[in-house]
Amino acid sequence: MLASSRVMMYHDETMTVQKFSSQARSELLDEVRSLAAAEGRQFQAVLDEALVEWVERKKGAAPRPEVIAHAKASIARHRSLYQELAK
């Protein structure tokens, strides 16, 4: 099987990507394309993000640092609300 590779830019990072072929349910692909368009993103960028998140979840990886940072900021901003909700 012959696969082609190229260098692309995602999220301000340069990475080599490899072209591949696969199959998916039509409805699922339509939904991913719609979400990508709604976010103004390319289909392949959304697919790449989904694959990264799936692999991280399967490996039991820790949350991404930016997720932790947002959670900490939210807790700091809304501490009293969270305390009331916990009662």
N, C-alpha and C positions, 0 to 999 in steps of 0.2 A: 504494500500500500504506500503510495506516495503522498506525503503531507507537505504542505508549504508553511513556512513561518515568515513572520514579518514583525517589525517593531511598531508598537502603537503607544499612544499616550492615554492614560486613564488617571484621573484624580491627581494630576501633576506628577505622575510617576511614569518613567519609561519602562516598558517591559516587552519582552518578546512573546508573541502569541503564536499559536499554531492552529491552523485551519483544520477542522474535523467535520465529519458528517454524522448525524444521528437522526432519530425520529422522536416525535412527541405528539400528543393528542392535539388536534387542530384547535380545540377550544382553549387549551392551555397556552399554546403559542399566540393565539389571538389576544388573550388576556395580557400576556407579557408584552406584546407589541403595543397594546393600548396603554399600559402603565408606563412604558418607556416614552411613548409620545407625549403623554400627559405631563411627564417630568422633564420633557425636552432633552431626553437622553437617547443614545443609540441602543438598539436592541442588544448588540453584543456586550455593551457595558453592563446592562442590567443582567444578562445571562451570566457574565463573569462574576458579578457581585453575588448572585444567587448560588453559584457553584462554590465560591469561597465560603459563604456562610454555611452551606450544607456540610462542607468538609470540616470546618471548625466545630460545628455541632456534633458531628460523628466522632471526632477526635476528643471531644470533651474539652475543647480549648476554652481558655478564659475569655471573658468579654473583651472586646476591643478597647484600647485605652480611651478613645473618644467617647465611648458609651459610658464608661466608668466616670469620666470627667463630667458628662452631662448629668448623670445620676447624682453625683456629689453636689453639683451646683444647684440642682433642683431641691435636694434635701436642705441645703443651707438656706435657700430662698423661702422654702415653704415648710420649715420645721414645725411651726405651731399648728399649721393645718394638718400635717401628718400625725402629730400627737393627738389632736382632737379626733381624727378619723380612727385612730388605734383604740380609742376608749370603747 
